[in-house]
Amino acid sequence: MWHIVGHNRENAVDARIERTRETVLAAARDLLLDEGLTAITPTRVAERSGIARRTIYRHWPTTDELLHDALAGASYPTYPLTGDLGADLRAHLEQLRDALEHGPLAYILLALGERAAVDASMARLRERLVSSGCAPLRALLTQHGAPDDQLDDLVDELEGPVLSSALVHGRPASDDLITTVVETVARRAWKVDTSAVP
């Protein structure tokens, strides 16, 4: 009986901790979009969230850790895999396009790129976020037999045009561009014809 009561109390505490963390991260994301990366400080996030600064420090001892967790929720999208190379690559690129167009991902990548050029901690944060964001695509490519030494180039070849459309030209990548990129990379890397996949 005592074990059950203790377990329920632990669950209640865990739920409160999770709500606190989500409140803080939501405030950090709002500040990011309203005022930019430099606004993400424990003091400003405490003001925006209503959560005590010492509580924020308990969960995130450094600003980098707070930034990482706040931005991680806005990293690359995930999608269900079908097992079909062409369909899965298209799904990844379409969801990346949508995340760049409709979410904060484009702003985050641009802001991190700017800060990373002059701030080593921001360069490390960008590296961690991009690495975790690209992990699903890298796993998909590996599942289909891509050699480890080609993964970086394949990710760049697939995502590069979508990122360029959004970040350089300010427009979403077209369906035709995504199809062309998938077909070109699949033919070259795997000798696979994906053009029959809608």
C-alpha positions in Angstrom: 0.0 0.0 0.0 2.8 2.5 0.9 4.6 1.7 -2.3 1.5 2.6 -4.4 1.0 5.9 -2.5 4.6 6.8 -3.0 4.5 5.9 -6.6 1.4 8.1 -7.1 3.2 10.9 -5.3 6.2 10.5 -7.6 3.9 10.6 -10.6 2.4 13.8 -9.4 5.8 15.4 -8.8 6.9 14.2 -12.2 3.9 15.8 -13.8 4.5 19.1 -12.1 8.2 19.0 -13.2 7.1 18.3 -16.7 4.6 21.2 -16.7 7.2 23.5 -15.3 9.7 22.5 -18.0 7.1 22.9 -20.7 6.1 26.4 -19.4 9.8 27.5 -19.4 10.5 26.1 -22.8 7.3 27.7 -24.3 8.4 31.0 -22.9 11.9 30.6 -24.3 10.5 29.8 -27.7 8.2 32.8 -27.6 11.1 35.1 -26.7 13.1 33.6 -29.5 10.5 34.4 -32.1 9.6 37.9 -30.6 13.1 39.1 -29.8 15.7 36.7 -31.1 18.4 34.4 -29.6 19.9 37.0 -27.3 16.7 37.3 -25.4 17.0 33.7 -24.2 18.5 34.3 -20.8 17.4 32.7 -17.5 16.3 36.2 -16.3 14.2 37.0 -19.3 12.7 33.5 -19.5 11.8 33.7 -15.8 10.0 37.0 -16.4 8.1 35.7 -19.4 7.2 32.3 -17.8 6.5 33.3 -14.2 8.9 30.5 -13.1 11.5 31.3 -10.6 15.0 31.9 -12.0 16.5 29.4 -9.5 14.1 26.7 -10.8 15.2 27.4 -14.3 18.9 27.1 -13.3 18.1 23.8 -11.5 16.8 22.3 -14.8 19.2 24.2 -17.1 22.5 25.1 -15.4 23.7 26.9 -18.5 22.0 29.2 -21.1 23.3 26.8 -23.8 21.4 23.9 -22.3 18.2 26.0 -22.1 18.7 27.2 -25.7 19.3 23.6 -26.9 16.1 22.3 -25.3 14.0 25.3 -26.4 15.2 24.9 -30.0 15.2 21.1 -30.1 11.4 21.1 -30.3 11.7 23.1 -33.5 14.2 20.9 -35.2 13.6 18.7 -38.3 10.3 16.9 -38.5 9.8 13.2 -38.1 7.6 11.0 -40.3 6.5 7.4 -40.5 8.7 5.2 -42.8 7.1 3.1 -45.5 10.1 1.1 -46.5 10.0 2.6 -50.0 13.1 4.7 -50.6 11.6 7.2 -53.0 8.4 7.7 -50.9 10.4 8.1 -47.6 12.8 10.5 -49.1 10.0 12.6 -50.5 8.2 12.5 -47.2 11.3 13.8 -45.4 11.9 16.6 -47.8 8.2 17.6 -47.9 8.0 17.8 -44.1 11.3 19.7 -44.0 9.8 22.2 -46.5 6.7 22.5 -44.4 8.7 23.0 -41.2 10.7 25.8 -42.9 7.6 27.5 -44.3 5.2 27.2 -41.3 7.3 26.9 -38.2 10.3 28.7 -36.6 12.9 26.3 -38.1 14.0 28.8 -40.9 14.5 31.6 -38.4 16.3 29.3 -35.9 18.7 28.1 -38.6 19.4 31.6 -39.8 19.9 33.0 -36.3 22.1 30.2 -35.2 24.1 30.5 -38.4 24.7 34.1 -37.7 25.6 33.6 -34.0 27.7 30.5 -34.7 30.1 32.6 -36.8 31.2 34.6 -33.8 30.3 32.4 -30.8 31.8 29.0 -30.2 29.0 27.9 -27.9 26.4 28.7 -30.6 28.4 26.8 -33.1 28.3 23.8 -30.8 24.6 24.2 -30.3 24.0 24.4 -34.0 26.1 21.3 -34.6 24.1 19.4 -31.9 20.7 20.5 -33.3 21.6 19.8 -36.9 23.0 16.5 -36.0 19.9 15.4 -34.1 17.7 16.9 -36.8 19.4 15.0 -39.6 19.5 11.7 -37.6 16.2 10.4 -39.1 17.4 11.0 -42.6 20.8 9.4 -41.9 19.0 6.4 -40.4 16.8 6.1 -43.5 19.8 6.3 -45.8 21.7 3.7 -43.7 18.7 1.4 -43.8 18.8 1.5 -47.6 22.5 0.6 -47.6 24.2 4.0 -48.0 27.9 3.8 -46.9 28.8 5.7 -43.8 31.4 7.7 -45.6 28.8 9.1 -48.0 26.1 10.0 -45.5 27.1 13.6 -45.1 27.2 14.2 -48.8 23.9 12.5 -49.4 22.1 14.5 -46.7 23.6 17.7 -48.2 22.5 16.7 -51.7 18.9 15.9 -50.5 18.3 18.7 -48.0 20.4 21.4 -49.7 18.0 22.5 -52.4 15.1 22.6 -49.9 17.1 24.6 -47.5 18.4 26.9 -50.2 14.9 27.6 -51.5 13.7 28.6 -48.0 16.7 30.3 -46.5 18.3 31.9 -49.6 15.4 32.6 -51.9 12.6 33.0 -49.3 10.2 30.5 -51.0 9.2 26.9 -50.3 10.8 24.2 -52.6 8.3 23.1 -55.2 7.1 19.5 -55.5 8.9 19.3 -58.8 12.2 20.3 -57.2 11.7 17.7 -54.5 10.9 15.0 -57.0 13.9 15.9 -59.2 16.3 15.9 -56.2 15.0 12.5 -54.9 15.2 10.9 -58.4 18.7 12.3 -59.1 20.2 11.2 -55.8 18.5 7.8 -55.7 19.6 7.0 -59.3 23.2 8.1 -58.7 23.6 6.6 -55.2 21.6 3.4 -55.4 20.9 3.0 -59.1 17.2 3.1 -58.2 14.4 4.5 -60.3 12.0 6.3 -58.0 10.0 8.1 -60.8 7.2 5.5 -60.6 6.5 6.5 -57.0 3.8 9.3 -56.9 
